Amino acid sequence: MMTRRKAVTGILATAATAAPPHSGTPQALTPRSLPRPRETGGMPLLSALKLRHSTREYSDRPLAPQSLSDLLRAAFGVNRPNGDRTAPYWRHVMVIDVYAAMADGVWLYDPKAHALVPHLSADIRAETGLQDFVATAPLNLIYVAHGERMTDVSPEERRLYASVDAGFIGQNVYLFCASEGLASVFRGAVDYAKLGRTLKLPAGQFVTFAQTVGYART
Ligand SMILES: Cc1cc2nc3c(=O)[nH]c(=O)nc-3n(C[C@H](O)[C@H](O)[C@H](O)COP(=O)(O)O)c2cc1C
């Protein structure tokens, strides 16, 4: 039987050798494995609900690898053997990709491998929103929709259902942050067209929302 480590290594090797997802994918960045995510623990749900709130002042302290791993798993990771996720999603179609914009570049979260696939080598944090704190907070998640997978609905419905999917992920992130003493804010104040161009999204894909994560500036 293939061990989890071998499976991840295999997927990462494939990701490293496969054609890059979009032109401009950096050669300098290599796929980055994440520590095994915690699947138990944390704060009781009712306590986390009591603490959930939005934060708009961040320190530049980076997230520890374990925190990043746990966060991504909470956001939209696999929580069942059939590959389903911690957040519900439209018609059982995987519409949302979660990108992580950090100081060292932009990474695409691969939930099956639970790894980060390099996407861009630039620090684009300042372009992930219209508020100053996005440029220095350690992590901005970008929820990108595959509109092309939503085949038999109108463009308005695509935007609606993709936004709902992103909203569920956003609330997972909020609650995880509340539980872990992290700070977060879900954001719609984004120049969507510009960010889509920066991310080199192919036709059909679009940015829904972004969400900043880090430590509150005290
Ligand atoms: C769809 C949506 C878009 C939002 N966009 C922004 C935003 O661009 N910038 C921001 O600072 N907060 C944004 N927020 C956060 C809300 O302002 C915040 O949740 C609300 O003021 C309530 O505060 P709380 O989250 O602390 O309870 C957004 C929230 C939602 C649900």
The ligand as an SDF file (V2000), in Angstrom:
LIG
                    3D

 31 33  0  0  0  0  0  0  0  0999 V2000
  -19.0260   39.6740    1.3910 C   0  0  0  0  0  0  0  0  0  0  0  0
  -18.1580   40.4040    2.3820 C   0  0  0  0  0  0  0  0  0  0  0  0
  -17.2420   41.3320    1.9260 C   0  0  0  0  0  0  0  0  0  0  0  0
  -16.4160   42.0090    2.8370 C   0  0  0  0  0  0  0  0  0  0  0  0
  -15.4790   42.8640    2.3650 N   0  0  0  0  0  0  0  0  0  0  0  0
  -14.6610   43.4930    3.2350 C   0  0  0  0  0  0  0  0  0  0  0  0
  -13.6150   44.3250    2.7440 C   0  0  0  0  0  0  0  0  0  0  0  0
  -13.3980   44.4830    1.5760 O   0  0  0  0  0  0  0  0  0  0  0  0
  -12.8250   44.9190    3.6580 N   0  0  0  0  0  0  0  0  0  0  0  0
  -12.9880   44.7720    5.0130 C   0  0  0  0  0  0  0  0  0  0  0  0
  -12.2300   45.3450    5.7820 O   0  0  0  0  0  0  0  0  0  0  0  0
  -13.9650   43.9600    5.4940 N   0  0  0  0  0  0  0  0  0  0  0  0
  -14.8000   43.3120    4.6450 C   0  0  0  0  0  0  0  0  0  0  0  0
  -15.7400   42.4420    5.1000 N   0  0  0  0  0  0  0  0  0  0  0  0
  -15.8400   42.1990    6.5450 C   0  0  0  0  0  0  0  0  0  0  0  0
  -17.0470   42.9240    7.1240 C   0  0  0  0  0  0  0  0  0  0  0  0
  -16.8550   44.3230    7.0490 O   0  0  0  0  0  0  0  0  0  0  0  0
  -17.2540   42.4760    8.5640 C   0  0  0  0  0  0  0  0  0  0  0  0
  -17.4890   41.1010    8.6030 O   0  0  0  0  0  0  0  0  0  0  0  0
  -18.4240   43.2120    9.1970 C   0  0  0  0  0  0  0  0  0  0  0  0
  -18.1070   44.5660    9.3550 O   0  0  0  0  0  0  0  0  0  0  0  0
  -18.7800   42.6440   10.5710 C   0  0  0  0  0  0  0  0  0  0  0  0
  -17.6280   42.6980   11.4330 O   0  0  0  0  0  0  0  0  0  0  0  0
  -17.0530   41.3730   12.1130 P   0  0  0  0  0  0  0  0  0  0  0  0
  -16.6160   40.4320   11.0230 O   0  0  0  0  0  0  0  0  0  0  0  0
  -15.9210   41.8400   12.9640 O   0  0  0  0  0  0  0  0  0  0  0  0
  -18.1530   40.7700   12.9010 O   0  0  0  0  0  0  0  0  0  0  0  0
  -16.5470   41.7490    4.2330 C   0  0  0  0  0  0  0  0  0  0  0  0
  -17.4740   40.8090    4.6660 C   0  0  0  0  0  0  0  0  0  0  0  0
  -18.2460   40.1180    3.7640 C   0  0  0  0  0  0  0  0  0  0  0  0
  -19.2070   39.0640    4.2630 C   0  0  0  0  0  0  0  0  0  0  0  0
  1  2  1  0
  2  3  1  0
  2 30  2  0
  3  4  2  0
  4  5  1  0
  4 28  1  0
  5  6  2  0
  6  7  1  0
  6 13  1  0
  7  8  2  0
  7  9  1  0
  9 10  1  0
 10 11  2  0
 10 12  1  0
 12 13  2  0
 13 14  1  0
 14 15  1  0
 14 28  1  0
 15 16  1  0
 16 17  1  0
 16 18  1  0
 18 19  1  0
 18 20  1  0
 20 21  1  0
 20 22  1  0
 22 23  1  0
 23 24  1  0
 24 25  2  0
 24 26  1  0
 24 27  1  0
 28 29  2  0
 29 30  1  0
 30 31  1  0
M  END
$$$$
